């Protein structure tokens, strides 16, 4: 059974500009109600005006720093007061940190882990009880291709997104018995401002990343459309639709993860029902 959202209420963190705004626009074109959560309230409010013009049924802005529990609680409370529930939560807020492991220190690592990993966990934690109670909905975590294929000079960023990828897998198993779907997006490099705004003390790494982005033929709008399609098709692994051998690798990975979910279903169900699963005792020889 495919887990498809039954309503049209979506929350997007980091939704004021760039990729977050691109995703919001796709949902607007399908007449969704959209909460744009971002550090920059004025930009989020401007985005909401554009969403309403693009066809959104409703759109509102909310100041939200995903490293702050109070901001996340406020976001949740506003969604519940306005909509009485949410159908899709997209954890998109994230930052980039670039440099070799040797040259980066804890002050470089901490913000990227706090935002990319812990921010995703905090927001998800706030909304999961609502999802399991209504027994529907989907959580979408925006990771990166570097989560499974780390690039040199992106150790901190790759580690944060790799953790988001693993978290998404475990969460998928745990929430499926409640009819709540989980997706994780691992797009290849596409044009955004993430490197421009990122913490990249190594100029060689910055030049390499910006060159890769400049050469990419993928746009934020492309990836946003793939994310929307992935949600509506109950896909766990949302990729950049790559061709060739690389695309085959991701396709095989996706099929393997789907098979793993089926294999884990009895354990996931037992955890929901608080049933202890034991191995059958092997007969004595």
Backbone bond lengths (Angstrom), bond angles and torsions (degrees), N, CA, C in turn:
res aa  C-N    CA-C-N  psi(-1)  N-CA   C-N-CA  omega(-1)  CA-C   N-CA-C  phi
1 X - - - 1.456 - - 1.525 109.72 -
2 X 1.324 116.17 127.21 1.455 120.15 178.99 1.521 109.96 -80.69
3 X 1.328 114.90 139.03 1.457 121.21 178.97 1.526 109.00 -97.32
4 X 1.312 115.66 95.20 1.466 122.36 -177.57 1.529 108.63 -107.80
5 X 1.335 119.05 134.83 1.466 120.37 178.23 1.523 111.87 -53.97
6 X 1.321 116.12 136.16 1.464 120.65 -178.48 1.522 112.20 -95.80
7 X 1.333 116.76 -11.53 1.454 120.72 178.96 1.514 111.38 -121.19
8 X 1.340 116.17 -165.57 1.469 119.48 -175.98 1.531 112.13 -134.88
9 X 1.356 115.96 39.33 1.464 120.95 -179.11 1.527 109.13 -111.51
10 X 1.325 116.84 119.58 1.463 120.52 -177.24 1.525 111.11 -128.46
11 X 1.329 115.75 140.09 1.458 123.38 174.74 1.524 108.00 -113.16
12 X 1.321 117.01 131.01 1.462 121.51 179.50 1.516 109.02 -126.92
13 X 1.340 117.01 114.61 1.462 119.16 175.03 1.525 108.51 -82.07
14 X 1.324 115.80 149.19 1.464 119.53 -175.11 1.517 110.77 62.05
15 X 1.325 115.74 37.43 1.468 120.28 -172.01 1.506 116.29 -95.44
16 X 1.339 118.08 4.06 1.465 120.22 -173.26 1.519 113.84 -75.28
17 X 1.336 116.84 -31.24 1.457 118.48 -177.14 1.523 110.22 -150.75
18 X 1.328 115.75 177.54 1.460 121.26 176.02 1.510 113.69 59.03
19 X 1.327 115.59 -134.87 1.459 121.26 -176.60 1.526 111.50 -65.08
20 X 1.324 117.67 -37.89 1.463 119.98 178.57 1.511 111.51 -60.66
21 X 1.320 116.43 -43.98 1.468 120.82 177.98 1.529 110.52 -65.09
22 X 1.336 117.27 -39.48 1.467 120.66 179.20 1.527 110.59 -60.78
23 X 1.336 117.08 -42.52 1.464 119.37 177.30 1.519 110.88 -64.74
24 X 1.333 116.69 -42.33 1.461 120.15 179.54 1.531 111.16 -59.17
25 X 1.336 116.68 -38.81 1.461 120.44 -179.75 1.530 112.01 -65.16
26 X 1.332 117.22 -37.56 1.467 120.14 177.63 1.524 110.00 -63.33
27 X 1.323 116.82 -43.77 1.469 119.86 178.60 1.523 110.87 -65.44
28 X 1.330 117.04 -36.77 1.463 120.73 178.33 1.521 111.23 -61.67
29 X 1.327 115.81 -39.59 1.464 120.60 179.77 1.528 112.51 -65.44
30 X 1.350 115.77 -17.87 1.469 120.79 176.79 1.523 111.31 -106.11
31 X 1.343 115.46 19.02 1.473 122.35 172.16 1.527 114.34 64.96
32 X 1.326 117.42 35.53 1.455 121.06 177.97 1.524 110.59 -83.85
33 X 1.325 114.75 164.38 1.460 123.15 169.13 1.530 106.53 -96.52
34 X 1.332 116.66 130.64 1.465 120.28 -166.80 1.521 111.48 -130.33
35 X 1.340 115.11 128.85 1.462 121.39 171.97 1.522 107.90 -103.58
36 X 1.314 116.68 119.50 1.461 122.57 -179.91 1.523 107.98 -100.46
37 X 1.327 115.94 105.56 1.464 121.39 -178.37 1.523 108.99 -103.03
38 X 1.318 116.62 127.19 1.467 119.44 -175.44 1.525 110.09 -161.16
39 X 1.325 114.95 157.13 1.466 120.62 173.98 1.529 111.39 -62.21
40 X 1.319 115.83 -32.90 1.471 121.97 -174.65 1.531 109.55 -97.90
41 X 1.322 116.81 94.85 1.463 120.04 -175.06 1.529 112.19 -63.57
42 X 1.327 117.68 -44.31 1.469 120.38 -176.71 1.527 111.06 -60.85
43 X 1.347 116.45 -42.73 1.464 119.47 178.05 1.521 110.72 -67.33
44 X 1.319 116.90 -36.46 1.464 120.48 177.80 1.525 110.60 -64.42
45 X 1.337 116.04 -40.27 1.465 120.40 179.37 1.526 110.50 -65.91
46 X 1.322 117.07 -40.12 1.471 120.48 177.27 1.522 110.69 -63.41
47 X 1.337 116.32 -40.05 1.461 120.44 177.65 1.520 110.43 -62.48
48 X 1.324 117.43 -39.51 1.465 120.92 179.85 1.525 111.34 -62.61
49 X 1.323 116.80 -38.11 1.470 119.87 177.11 1.524 110.29 -61.95
50 X 1.337 116.39 -41.74 1.465 120.45 178.67 1.520 110.80 -66.96
51 X 1.313 117.48 -35.49 1.473 121.02 179.93 1.525 111.22 -66.00
52 X 1.309 116.61 -41.31 1.457 120.01 178.56 1.527 110.98 -64.07
53 X 1.312 116.01 -38.49 1.464 119.65 177.35 1.524 111.58 -67.86
54 X 1.350 116.25 -28.57 1.464 121.14 -178.60 1.525 112.76 -82.94
55 X 1.331 117.23 -6.36 1.457 119.14 176.10 1.511 116.47 120.72
56 X 1.343 117.78 2.28 1.465 119.89 179.57 1.528 109.97 -62.26
57 X 1.333 115.45 140.51 1.469 119.74 177.40 1.527 110.61 -70.62
58 X 1.322 115.64 -33.56 1.459 121.91 179.34 1.524 107.53 -157.41
59 X 1.324 118.03 152.10 1.462 121.73 176.92 1.514 108.39 -157.52
60 X 1.318 115.76 133.64 1.454 118.80 175.44 1.522 110.16 -143.26
61 X 1.327 114.97 152.20 1.461 122.14 -178.12 1.516 110.07 -100.30
62 X 1.322 115.04 147.45 1.452 120.68 178.34 1.520 109.03 -143.10
63 X 1.323 116.81 128.03 1.460 120.47 175.40 1.522 108.62 -69.20
64 X 1.328 116.71 123.78 1.456 118.84 -177.96 1.526 111.33 -149.81
65 X 1.315 114.94 115.21 1.458 122.95 170.17 1.526 105.68 -100.16
66 X 1.330 117.24 114.72 1.469 120.43 -173.67 1.524 113.21 -70.22
67 X 1.336 117.28 -2.41 1.461 119.68 174.14 1.528 111.29 -92.82
68 X 1.341 116.41 -0.92 1.459 121.26 -176.24 1.525 111.17 -117.82
69 X 1.329 116.27 119.27 1.466 120.91 -178.01 1.530 112.24 -60.95
70 X 1.319 117.58 -39.44 1.464 120.33 -178.03 1.528 111.35 -63.02
71 X 1.329 117.41 -40.31 1.469 120.96 177.91 1.523 110.89 -63.15
72 X 1.315 116.30 -42.30 1.467 120.86 -179.45 1.526 110.54 -65.75
73 X 1.325 116.54 -41.63 1.467 120.04 177.94 1.522 110.95 -63.19
74 X 1.337 116.49 -39.50 1.457 120.48 177.83 1.525 110.94 -63.26
75 X 1.329 116.93 -41.65 1.458 120.87 177.11 1.518 110.43 -59.62
76 X 1.322 116.33 -48.23 1.463 120.85 179.72 1.537 110.82 -60.04
77 X 1.318 116.24 -47.26 1.470 120.23 -177.82 1.524 111.31 -61.60
78 X 1.328 117.38 -40.65 1.465 119.91 179.58 1.521 111.78 -65.42
79 X 1.339 116.61 -39.39 1.468 120.20 178.40 1.524 111.23 -64.55
80 X 1.316 116.08 -42.39 1.466 119.68 -178.71 1.521 110.93 -69.52
81 X 1.325 117.52 -38.94 1.461 120.71 179.77 1.525 111.54 -67.42
82 X 1.323 115.70 -38.50 1.467 120.49 -175.16 1.527 112.43 -84.30
83 X 1.348 116.52 -38.42 1.467 120.72 -172.09 1.532 114.47 -119.81
84 X 1.327 117.15 -13.35 1.465 122.02 -175.96 1.528 113.19 63.06
85 X 1.293 117.42 20.05 1.458 121.25 177.77 1.515 111.26 160.08
86 X 1.338 116.03 173.70 1.464 123.24 179.09 1.519 107.93 -139.18
87 X 1.329 116.66 143.28 1.465 120.99 -179.55 1.525 112.83 -103.11
88 X 1.321 117.08 -31.14 1.473 121.18 178.65 1.520 108.93 -139.01
89 X 1.322 116.19 129.96 1.461 122.89 173.32 1.518 107.80 -114.68
90 X 1.335 116.93 123.10 1.459 121.26 178.70 1.519 109.35 -113.47
91 X 1.331 115.40 111.58 1.467 121.87 176.99 1.522 108.86 -85.50
92 X 1.331 115.10 92.07 1.460 120.61 -174.76 1.525 113.24 -108.91
93 X 1.325 118.49 -22.41 1.469 121.20 -176.74 1.526 110.31 -56.85
94 X 1.313 116.19 127.67 1.461 119.59 -178.63 1.513 111.54 -165.97
95 X 1.336 115.44 159.29 1.459 121.58 178.13 1.530 108.87 -133.33
96 X 1.328 115.74 162.35 1.466 120.88 -178.45 1.523 110.90 -111.89
97 X 1.314 115.26 143.49 1.459 122.06 173.02 1.523 107.24 -133.73
98 X 1.330 117.88 124.85 1.454 120.91 -176.50 1.509 112.98 -126.13
99 X 1.319 115.52 138.82 1.457 121.45 179.71 1.509 109.29 153.92
100 X 1.310 117.20 161.93 1.465 119.65 179.95 1.523 109.80 -73.36
101 X 1.315 115.77 157.86 1.457 120.98 179.87 1.529 111.33 -58.47
102 X 1.319 116.08 -38.06 1.466 120.44 -177.32 1.518 111.82 -63.95
103 X 1.330 117.44 -39.06 1.461 119.42 -174.11 1.532 113.68 -89.54
104 X 1.315 118.27 -17.76 1.460 120.09 178.57 1.524 109.95 -85.63
105 X 1.332 115.82 147.76 1.455 119.82 176.97 1.532 109.82 -121.41
106 X 1.306 116.56 -175.51 1.465 120.58 -174.78 1.519 112.31 -61.28
107 X 1.316 117.40 -33.04 1.467 120.29 -179.77 1.523 111.57 -66.70
108 X 1.330 118.05 -23.22 1.465 121.74 174.63 1.526 110.69 -81.04
109 X 1.343 115.58 -41.31 1.461 121.01 -176.23 1.532 112.67 -70.23
110 X 1.315 116.95 -41.36 1.469 120.70 -171.03 1.527 114.03 -57.87
111 X 1.348 120.39 -49.21 1.469 118.86 -179.42 1.522 113.74 -61.61
112 X 1.340 117.87 -39.12 1.464 119.68 -177.35 1.525 111.05 -70.21
113 X 1.331 117.35 -35.92 1.463 120.34 176.66 1.528 110.71 -72.46
114 X 1.318 116.94 -39.58 1.462 121.25 179.67 1.524 111.61 -62.97
115 X 1.326 116.40 -39.21 1.465 120.27 -177.94 1.519 111.63 -83.89
116 X 1.335 117.33 -56.49 1.457 121.21 -171.87 1.522 113.49 -69.93
117 X 1.324 116.54 -43.93 1.465 120.43 -178.01 1.527 111.76 -93.24
118 X 1.324 116.61 -62.78 1.461 119.19 -174.91 1.533 112.08 -65.40
119 X 1.331 117.43 -33.16 1.457 119.92 176.07 1.509 111.35 -62.20
120 X 1.327 116.20 -43.35 1.467 121.18 177.01 1.521 110.70 -61.63
121 X 1.324 116.83 -43.36 1.463 120.44 179.53 1.526 111.49 -64.21
122 X 1.334 116.78 -43.54 1.462 120.08 -177.67 1.524 112.35 -62.86
123 X 1.333 115.88 -47.48 1.466 119.66 -178.57 1.534 110.02 -65.05
124 X 1.318 116.76 -43.24 1.461 120.65 179.18 1.519 110.47 -61.30
125 X 1.329 117.08 -43.81 1.463 121.68 -179.79 1.520 111.50 -58.26
126 X 1.338 117.00 -37.20 1.454 121.12 -178.99 1.523 112.47 -68.38
127 X 1.353 116.79 -33.53 1.463 120.31 -173.39 1.529 114.45 -98.29
128 X 1.327 118.50 -21.00 1.466 120.27 -175.36 1.530 113.76 -57.21
129 X 1.339 120.79 -44.93 1.471 118.54 179.56 1.520 113.03 -56.53
130 X 1.326 116.98 -37.70 1.461 120.94 177.56 1.522 110.81 -64.80
131 X 1.343 116.93 -43.77 1.465 120.94 179.94 1.521 111.20 -62.52
132 X 1.324 117.13 -46.06 1.474 119.19 -176.96 1.527 110.81 -68.65
133 X 1.328 117.25 -31.10 1.461 120.05 178.28 1.518 112.01 -69.54
134 X 1.358 116.69 -41.76 1.463 119.12 -179.15 1.527 112.49 -83.11
135 X 1.357 115.83 -9.65 1.470 122.49 176.27 1.529 112.29 55.54
136 X 1.302 115.24 44.57 1.464 121.23 174.82 1.520 107.89 -168.29
137 X 1.340 115.53 164.74 1.448 121.01 176.59 1.514 112.86 118.37
138 X 1.315 115.11 177.58 1.467 120.53 -178.55 1.519 110.18 -149.47
139 X 1.330 114.66 139.94 1.457 122.87 174.47 1.524 107.76 -109.09
140 X 1.320 116.64 127.76 1.464 121.98 -179.46 1.526 108.48 -118.72
141 X 1.309 116.68 119.16 1.461 121.69 178.25 1.528 109.37 -104.28
142 X 1.313 116.08 126.26 1.463 120.71 -179.60 1.523 108.35 -90.20
143 X 1.318 116.03 109.29 1.462 121.99 177.21 1.526 107.82 -103.69
144 X 1.309 117.37 -129.47 1.460 121.91 -177.49 1.517 107.49 -169.28
145 X 1.312 116.39 157.88 1.454 119.37 174.77 1.522 110.47 -59.29
146 X 1.336 116.51 -28.67 1.460 120.01 179.77 1.522 112.37 -67.62
147 X 1.321 116.95 -9.02 1.467 120.11 175.44 1.522 111.07 -67.79
148 X 1.343 116.51 -29.67 1.469 120.71 -179.12 1.524 112.02 -115.70
149 X 1.344 116.88 -18.84 1.461 122.05 177.83 1.528 108.73 -134.03
150 X 1.334 117.12 74.29 1.473 120.79 -176.20 1.524 112.06 -60.28
151 X 1.333 114.89 142.51 1.458 120.99 178.02 1.523 109.91 -101.70
152 X 1.332 118.39 148.64 1.468 121.10 175.50 1.522 110.18 -57.86
153 X 1.310 116.15 137.34 1.454 119.86 179.86 1.513 114.01 88.50
154 X 1.327 116.94 0.22 1.465 120.47 -179.82 1.523 111.32 -124.21
155 X 1.328 116.76 32.45 1.460 120.61 -174.25 1.522 112.53 -57.55
156 X 1.324 118.03 -48.21 1.465 121.18 -177.20 1.521 110.86 -66.02
157 X 1.324 116.56 -47.91 1.464 120.81 -179.79 1.528 110.61 -63.01
158 X 1.327 116.65 -44.91 1.459 120.50 -179.38 1.523 111.38 -62.42
159 X 1.330 116.69 -39.85 1.460 120.35 178.98 1.521 110.93 -63.18
160 X 1.325 116.78 -41.21 1.468 119.94 -179.80 1.528 110.63 -66.04
161 X 1.318 117.10 -42.59 1.457 120.52 -178.80 1.531 111.92 -75.86
162 X 1.336 116.62 -31.02 1.455 119.78 174.45 1.514 110.91 -63.26
163 X 1.336 116.26 -38.76 1.457 120.74 177.14 1.527 110.85 -66.73
164 X 1.325 117.41 -38.49 1.464 121.04 176.64 1.531 110.08 -62.81
165 X 1.330 116.44 -39.10 1.463 121.42 178.86 1.533 110.27 -62.84
166 X 1.333 117.00 -47.72 1.468 121.04 -179.99 1.530 110.76 -65.37
167 X 1.330 116.44 -41.27 1.459 120.70 177.08 1.528 110.99 -58.68
168 X 1.322 116.20 -42.00 1.459 120.82 -179.18 1.528 111.42 -63.28
169 X 1.325 116.55 -39.51 1.460 120.11 178.62 1.525 111.08 -62.24
170 X 1.332 116.31 -49.14 1.458 119.41 -179.84 1.515 111.85 -63.79
171 X 1.320 117.16 -41.73 1.457 121.45 -179.65 1.522 110.88 -63.88
172 X 1.320 116.31 -35.57 1.458 120.02 179.30 1.530 110.71 -60.28
173 X 1.335 116.19 -45.06 1.462 119.89 179.04 1.532 111.17 -62.22
174 X 1.326 116.41 -43.30 1.453 120.63 -173.67 1.528 113.39 -71.97
175 X 1.333 117.45 -32.73 1.465 120.12 -174.24 1.525 114.33 -93.65
176 X 1.323 117.11 -17.09 1.460 118.51 -176.88 1.533 113.02 -59.90
177 X 1.338 120.11 -37.92 1.466 118.77 176.76 1.527 113.72 -60.87
178 X 1.324 116.94 -20.61 1.467 121.42 177.73 1.538 111.40 -91.80
179 X 1.332 116.26 5.43 1.470 123.16 -178.87 1.536 111.63 65.56
180 X 1.326 115.12 32.89 1.463 121.73 176.02 1.522 107.80 -111.75
181 X 1.316 117.07 122.28 1.460 121.38 -177.75 1.520 112.56 -88.90
182 X 1.319 115.46 157.31 1.468 122.03 176.70 1.524 108.53 -134.27
183 X 1.303 116.12 136.89 1.466 122.29 175.67 1.521 108.82 -129.37
184 X 1.325 115.69 153.81 1.457 120.67 172.27 1.526 107.97 -133.90
185 X 1.316 116.18 129.48 1.466 121.04 -179.72 1.522 109.20 -98.28
186 X 1.341 116.00 130.39 1.472 120.72 177.97 1.529 109.30 -127.19
187 X 1.334 116.73 64.39 1.465 119.68 -177.76 1.517 112.90 -70.95
188 X 1.317 115.21 152.22 1.456 121.46 172.23 1.534 108.36 -71.81
189 X 1.308 116.75 175.54 1.462 120.94 -179.20 1.531 110.26 -58.51
190 X 1.322 115.38 131.54 1.465 120.46 174.35 1.520 107.75 -141.40
191 X 1.312 116.60 168.04 1.461 121.54 -170.47 1.532 112.19 -73.66
192 X 1.340 116.17 111.67 1.456 123.34 173.16 1.531 107.43 -144.64
193 X 1.339 115.94 -175.68 1.471 120.81 177.70 1.519 111.93 -99.42
194 X 1.335 118.13 13.29 1.462 120.46 -172.70 1.526 112.42 -61.73
195 X 1.336 117.44 -37.18 1.469 119.46 178.92 1.526 111.03 -76.67
196 X 1.320 116.25 -34.42 1.466 121.10 179.16 1.520 110.52 -61.00
197 X 1.326 116.25 -40.79 1.461 121.17 -177.44 1.527 112.76 -92.92
198 X 1.335 117.73 -1.95 1.455 121.07 -172.74 1.522 115.01 -80.38
199 X 1.328 114.33 164.03 1.461 122.50 175.97 1.527 107.48 -89.56
200 X 1.345 116.26 98.01 1.465 120.94 -175.53 1.526 108.89 -132.01
201 X 1.328 118.09 84.02 1.469 120.31 -179.05 1.525 113.72 -67.91
202 X 1.327 116.85 -21.91 1.464 121.11 -179.02 1.536 109.10 -89.92
203 X 1.329 117.05 111.95 1.468 120.92 -176.90 1.524 112.25 -64.19
204 X 1.349 116.73 -33.10 1.463 119.76 179.50 1.516 110.71 -64.89
205 X 1.329 116.57 -39.37 1.466 121.05 177.84 1.523 109.71 -66.22
206 X 1.323 117.03 -44.31 1.468 120.07 178.91 1.523 110.73 -59.19
207 X 1.329 117.35 -47.26 1.461 120.72 -179.57 1.519 111.36 -61.27
208 X 1.338 116.79 -40.42 1.460 121.28 179.95 1.520 111.08 -64.93
209 X 1.331 116.84 -45.70 1.466 121.06 -178.98 1.530 111.27 -65.83
210 X 1.325 115.75 -44.42 1.465 119.22 -179.42 1.518 111.15 -66.57
211 X 1.341 117.49 -34.20 1.458 121.15 176.89 1.527 110.25 -65.59
212 X 1.333 116.66 -42.62 1.468 121.07 178.61 1.525 110.28 -62.01
213 X 1.319 116.37 -41.84 1.459 120.12 179.93 1.528 110.48 -66.21
214 X 1.339 116.36 -41.86 1.462 120.56 -179.20 1.529 111.03 -62.33
215 X 1.340 117.01 -35.80 1.459 121.66 -177.63 1.524 112.77 -81.26
216 X 1.319 117.61 -16.18 1.464 120.93 -177.10 1.524 111.34 -66.74
217 X 1.310 115.77 139.66 1.473 121.08 176.54 1.525 111.01 -96.90
218 X 1.333 116.63 1.37 1.462 121.54 -178.75 1.524 109.16 -90.06
219 X 1.315 117.05 136.37 1.462 121.64 178.17 1.527 110.16 -108.98
220 X 1.328 115.04 163.17 1.463 119.96 176.42 1.527 110.24 -60.43
221 X 1.317 116.38 -34.92 1.464 120.84 179.70 1.524 111.07 -66.11
222 X 1.346 116.50 -36.99 1.469 120.40 176.73 1.517 110.43 -60.45
223 X 1.327 115.89 -51.55 1.466 120.64 -176.63 1.524 110.43 -65.13
224 X 1.330 116.96 -38.28 1.465 120.63 178.43 1.529 110.73 -60.23
225 X 1.319 116.93 -41.49 1.464 120.60 178.38 1.523 110.57 -65.58
226 X 1.340 117.18 -40.00 1.468 120.79 179.19 1.528 110.75 -64.90
227 X 1.331 116.47 -37.20 1.461 119.82 177.87 1.525 110.23 -64.30
228 X 1.327 116.59 -44.81 1.474 119.97 179.41 1.526 110.46 -61.26
229 X 1.327 116.52 -44.80 1.464 120.30 179.40 1.530 110.85 -64.03
230 X 1.327 116.62 -38.99 1.454 120.30 178.93 1.517 112.13 -62.52
231 X 1.333 116.00 -39.73 1.460 120.87 178.10 1.526 110.00 -63.42
232 X 1.299 116.18 -46.14 1.468 120.66 -175.56 1.522 112.52 -75.41
233 X 1.327 117.93 -12.83 1.468 121.72 177.33 1.530 112.45 -108.58
234 X 1.337 116.79 9.14 1.465 121.78 179.00 1.526 111.42 56.52
235 X 1.329 116.46 44.87 1.459 120.51 177.00 1.524 109.64 -88.72
236 X 1.316 116.92 137.81 1.453 120.02 174.03 1.519 110.07 -82.34
237 X 1.317 116.98 -53.66 1.455 121.83 -176.17 1.530 109.39 -97.22
238 X 1.326 115.88 112.49 1.468 121.41 -179.86 1.524 107.69 -105.09
239 X 1.321 116.60 117.04 1.459 121.78 -174.88 1.528 110.88 -114.66
240 X 1.323 115.10 -176.01 1.463 121.10 -179.06 1.520 113.30 -87.58
241 X 1.325 116.20 15.13 1.471 121.22 178.43 1.526 110.67 56.28
242 X 1.349 115.77 44.12 1.458 120.25 -177.97 1.525 111.52 -68.21
243 X 1.328 116.60 152.61 1.461 122.68 177.00 1.526 110.06 -99.94
244 X 1.317 115.96 174.33 1.455 121.27 173.26 1.518 113.15 74.01
245 X 1.354 114.74 -160.39 1.457 120.91 -176.01 1.522 112.47 -62.86
246 X 1.326 116.30 -34.91 1.458 119.70 -179.78 1.524 110.60 -64.64
247 X 1.326 115.57 -41.35 1.455 119.81 177.78 1.515 111.89 -63.87
248 X 1.342 116.70 -36.61 1.463 120.72 178.25 1.524 110.68 -63.38
249 X 1.326 115.64 -39.38 1.471 120.62 179.08 1.524 110.31 -59.97
250 X 1.332 117.21 -47.19 1.453 121.09 -179.27 1.521 111.42 -67.92
251 X 1.327 116.52 -34.65 1.461 120.31 177.91 1.520 111.03 -65.06
252 X 1.323 115.87 -43.61 1.464 120.42 178.38 1.534 110.13 -63.55
253 X 1.337 116.26 -41.33 1.457 120.50 178.40 1.524 110.72 -60.54
254 X 1.332 116.14 -43.91 1.457 120.62 -179.28 1.528 111.44 -61.83
255 X 1.326 116.09 -44.04 1.469 120.20 179.21 1.523 111.01 -63.98
256 X 1.326 116.83 -39.79 1.461 120.86 179.66 1.529 111.14 -65.05
257 X 1.329 117.10 -39.64 1.452 120.82 179.83 1.527 111.15 -68.03
258 X 1.338 116.75 -36.50 1.466 120.18 176.01 1.527 110.67 -64.32
259 X 1.344 116.44 -41.96 1.458 120.58 178.83 1.531 110.44 -64.49
260 X 1.326 116.19 -37.75 1.460 120.58 179.17 1.524 110.78 -64.37
261 X 1.324 116.68 -38.09 1.461 120.14 178.17 1.522 110.71 -62.04
262 X 1.332 116.88 -42.49 1.464 120.80 177.78 1.530 110.69 -62.34
263 X 1.330 115.68 -40.92 1.467 119.81 -178.78 1.526 111.30 -67.79
264 X 1.341 116.39 -31.75 1.455 120.74 -178.24 1.533 112.76 -84.96
265 X 1.324 117.40 -7.42 1.463 120.88 -174.34 1.530 114.00 -54.52
266 X 1.350 119.67 -45.28 1.475 118.97 179.47 1.528 112.66 -60.53
267 X 1.342 116.73 -40.73 1.456 119.92 179.38 1.525 110.81 -67.21
268 X 1.346 116.47 -41.66 1.461 120.31 179.26 1.520 110.84 -61.83
269 X 1.324 116.73 -42.08 1.467 121.30 179.75 1.516 110.96 -65.83
270 X 1.338 116.55 -39.51 1.459 119.93 -179.57 1.526 111.21 -65.60
271 X 1.343 116.95 -34.63 1.461 120.47 178.51 1.522 110.28 -68.51
272 X 1.323 117.01 -37.57 1.460 120.39 177.69 1.521 110.20 -63.76
273 X 1.317 116.12 -42.92 1.462 121.20 -176.84 1.522 113.42 -89.52
274 X 1.349 115.62 3.01 1.466 122.10 178.77 1.527 111.63 57.96
275 X 1.315 114.59 43.87 1.462 121.11 178.53 1.517 108.53 -104.43
276 X 1.327 116.83 134.45 1.453 120.82 178.99 1.521 109.26 -82.27
277 X 1.332 116.33 125.37 1.462 121.44 179.23 1.520 108.19 -99.52
278 X 1.317 116.84 125.24 1.460 121.42 179.45 1.514 110.41 -122.40
279 X 1.320 115.47 154.59 1.462 120.33 177.03 1.517 110.10 -79.08
280 X 1.328 116.09 147.46 1.449 120.23 176.48 1.520 108.99 -68.89
281 X 1.306 115.49 139.78 1.452 120.33 -179.32 1.526 109.67 -74.00
282 X 1.314 115.79 128.21 1.449 119.81 179.77 1.537 110.21 -71.82
283 X 1.343 118.12 136.82 1.462 120.60 179.51 1.524 110.56 -64.10
284 X 1.303 114.81 142.78 1.467 120.25 177.78 1.520 110.85 -68.26
285 X 1.310 116.12 141.97 1.475 120.13 178.95 1.511 110.58 -81.55
